[in-house]
Structure formats: C-alpha cells, structure tokens
Amino acid sequence: MHHFQYRDGYLFAEDVDITALADEIGTPFYVYSEATLRRHIRVFQKAFASSNALVAYAVKANSNLAVLKVLASEGAGADVVSGGELQRALKAGVAPEKIVFSGVAKTADEINAALDAGIYQLNVESEPELERIAQIAQARGIAAPIALRVNPDIAAGGHEKISTGKSEDKFGIAWSDARALYAKAGAMPGISVKGVDVHIGSQIADLAPFEAAFQKVTTLIADLRADGCAIERLDLGGGLGISYGEGEAPPHPDAYARMIRRVTEPLDVRLIFEPGRMIAGNAGILVSRVIYVKVGEKRRFLIIDAGMNDLMRPALYDAWHDIWPVANRDAPTTIYDVVGPVCESSDCFAKERTLPELRDGDLIAIMSAGAYGASQTSEYNSRPLIPEVLVSGDAHAIIRKRPSFDEMIAGEVTPAWLD
Ligand SMILES: *Cc1c(COP(=O)(O)O)cnc(C)c1O
C-alpha cells in the first residue's frame, strides 16, 4: 500500500505532480510520502496494540531527520546501530526510553553516549562487548540495561547478504554459548540483564523462519528463568519483507502478530520490534531522467542519471525494483537494460526489463526505494548526494538538499607542502 499513483497519465506522490517536482528540483532525487510512512507505522503498531509492545523503527533503513520526526510523532521508538543514528533519533525527538542500540560492535564512545542518554536497552552481540559495557557502566556507578542478541542458527532473508541468523553469520551470540554468557552477565555489577534479542535477517517473505527462530528463543527464555535469570523483555528484531513487485505477497503485520502472540503468549514479556524496511520501503521512490538511449549490439540500454551510488540495492543484493515511467505508460513496450552512468558494470538497475518506450529526457521512477536507498548513498565518481523530498498532501519540502560542488569538497584539505 502506498500513495504513488497516476492521474491523467502522470505519476503523482500523494497530490504532488512528479513531473513538476523534477522540473523544480532537478534529477535524480528521492520522494517520500508522509501519508504512507504514517500508514505503515500505524498498521504495525495496531497489530500489537493490545500488548504494550515497543515498536522501535530501525533507523538505518531511512535515517533522514524529517522521516524520523514523522515516525516519532506517531509514537515510534528507534533502533539505532551507531552513535550517529543515536544522535539522529534524539534530535528527531525520540524519547530515550524508546531507543534500543543494536549493532555488531559498539565502541566505548558509543556505549558512553548511550548511557549518557539513558536509552532503554543495549543489544549485546559478543562476550568482549558485554565486558566493555560492564566496565564502562561500573566505572560510572550504574548498571547498563542489556539484552543479549542470540543467533538461533536459522536461515532467512531475501539474499545471502541480508541473512543474519545463521551460525556462520557474524551476528549475535552463538546458541551454545548463550546460557553461560547470561549467567556471567547476571553476576556483573555494571550489567542489568533485561531481555533476549533476536534478529534473523531482512526481506523475509514468509512466517516460517520467524516462527522457528522465535520458538527456539522461548525455550531459551524458559532455560534462563530456570537458571534464575529474570527475563522481562523479548526483542524480536525486524526483517518483515515488503512487496517489491508483482507476485510478491509478504505476510501482513496482522498475520505476523498472530503468530507471535501464539508463540510468546505464555512468556509474559514486553515485546520489542525493530521494523525498518516494512515502514519506509514502499514510502519512497527514486526519480531519475533518461540521459541517453543507447542501442548496443545485443542490448538496448536506458542510461539514466541515477547511479549505483544513489541506490545500491540492485548492485549490492541483485535486488529487483519495479520501474515506472512518470508519463506515457501506455506507449508500446521495448526491452531495456536500465543502467546508471557510474563506471562499474554492477551499476545496473534492471536487466532485460520490458518498459513502455522511453526517450532521452523522459522521467522514470524506481519504486520501493524508501528503505536502504538514501541511507546507503555515497559520492562515488564525485557525484553529490541527491536530494530527498517529503510530500504531504499537496505540500512538499526538500528534506535534504543537493550539495554544491564546493559543499561536497568542503572537508578536503590540501597539505601546505602541495601548495
Ligand atoms: C537492519 C536491522 C533491522 C531492520 O531490518 P528490516 O529488514 O529493515 O526490518 C532491525 N534490527 C536489526 C538489529 C537490524 O540490523
């Protein structure tokens, strides 16, 4: 469900004409629909409304401050994975008691920042990280609220690069070590054990791997309680998939919630969720202009002004994104490879894609680009980061502006000996 649709043959974001927006802002750029963001977070919160759960939006999916502000205004918390994301969440007005800090390896500075802010929970991913947190908290005379992120050894996720819950993945604490590490944590003065955390991957398209992982975790909680460890929270991570195109039908949050209620009901724990993609993915598109149509020996290339540095998902995960023409969608179709201008073969958004015929200067929209789009961008090939625009009804605002060349190089310094 999203608010990008055609009106009289032209693509709109809510009540804003994309063609006019492109003329005003210049391409390429991201557009987010505020109504879609609000709808998604509400659907998720409603699914767990009866259970006092904490829904902590995974900031890394889309960390723009305006996006965070929209979600904070809906009461969402934040799941952060770096000191920078923690600062963003706080700046956007997310209450510290709704912030959880995940991530593979938190530095001493990040641990101190989390303790300064008084966040709800740190999710610990290794024994040395637990020791570092304990040492820092003890020196401050406090006990840090933690959960251990356990690795249930369950394969899940839309691509091997977004699976995180197998024993060979770098994430979390090995299943066989979990009980002993909880015992150790329970005896540390700088640590207050609050819960168990699990996050098995991303773009997960069916409930079975979730259920298998969550079942395993419930048995762990029973064991931990038998060991005398008070577990009051259960963080089930994120990972719920979205539809990136026709034929994909990931589970509805309501079905996900029913399964979770069934599995976790007997535990009497406060549930925490960290949805990212499910909130932001279909709330954003990337608008780009065709620079050239190049007819090669074997292929017809649609070369657009967005590149892999602006949207990495196809290059990084072989991800599929629907591509819509912004106008003339009823034109006769042709088969294109849709590529960017960056000097890498992987700078390709779609291979052999059937699209209405397009010409140089035409606009296209790369759909479902609201999550892991802008937040993964780089300036590779000295291409300035592209603007982000938020639309609300018939209003729009630039929520990250396109830097000038001088702004892009502002941090670079020529040493005196080269002058
Ligand atoms: C990335 C991540 C999430 C969000 O995953 P989605 O697939 O976007 O829902 C949640 N928790 C952790 C620990 C993550 O690393």
Ligand as a Chemical Component Dictionary entry (heavy atoms), coordinates in Angstrom:
data_LIG
# 
_chem_comp.id                   LIG 
_chem_comp.type                 NON-POLYMER 
_chem_comp.pdbx_formal_charge   0 
_chem_comp.three_letter_code    LIG 
# 
loop_
_chem_comp_atom.comp_id 
_chem_comp_atom.atom_id 
_chem_comp_atom.alt_atom_id 
_chem_comp_atom.type_symbol 
_chem_comp_atom.charge 
_chem_comp_atom.model_Cartn_x 
_chem_comp_atom.model_Cartn_y 
_chem_comp_atom.model_Cartn_z 
_chem_comp_atom.pdbx_ordinal 
LIG C1 C1 C 0 18.614 -3.906 9.856  1  
LIG C2 C2 C 0 18.088 -4.294 11.158 2  
LIG C3 C3 C 0 16.720 -4.188 11.446 3  
LIG C4 C4 C 0 15.702 -3.771 10.417 4  
LIG O1 O1 O 0 15.523 -4.762 9.449  5  
LIG P1 P1 P 0 14.334 -4.613 8.374  6  
LIG O2 O2 O 0 14.525 -5.780 7.479  7  
LIG O3 O3 O 0 14.575 -3.320 7.667  8  
LIG O4 O4 O 0 13.049 -4.626 9.112  9  
LIG C5 C5 C 0 16.294 -4.490 12.721 10 
LIG N1 N1 N 0 17.168 -4.897 13.676 11 
LIG C6 C6 C 0 18.486 -5.029 13.442 12 
LIG C7 C7 C 0 19.380 -5.489 14.528 13 
LIG C8 C8 C 0 18.995 -4.734 12.174 14 
LIG O5 O5 O 0 20.299 -4.891 11.939 15 
# 
loop_
_chem_comp_bond.comp_id 
_chem_comp_bond.atom_id_1 
_chem_comp_bond.atom_id_2 
_chem_comp_bond.value_order 
_chem_comp_bond.pdbx_ordinal 
LIG C1 C2 SING 1  
LIG C2 C3 SING 2  
LIG C2 C8 DOUB 3  
LIG C3 C4 SING 4  
LIG C3 C5 DOUB 5  
LIG C4 O1 SING 6  
LIG O1 P1 SING 7  
LIG P1 O2 DOUB 8  
LIG P1 O3 SING 9  
LIG P1 O4 SING 10 
LIG C5 N1 SING 11 
LIG N1 C6 DOUB 12 
LIG C6 C7 SING 13 
LIG C6 C8 SING 14 
LIG C8 O5 SING 15 
# 
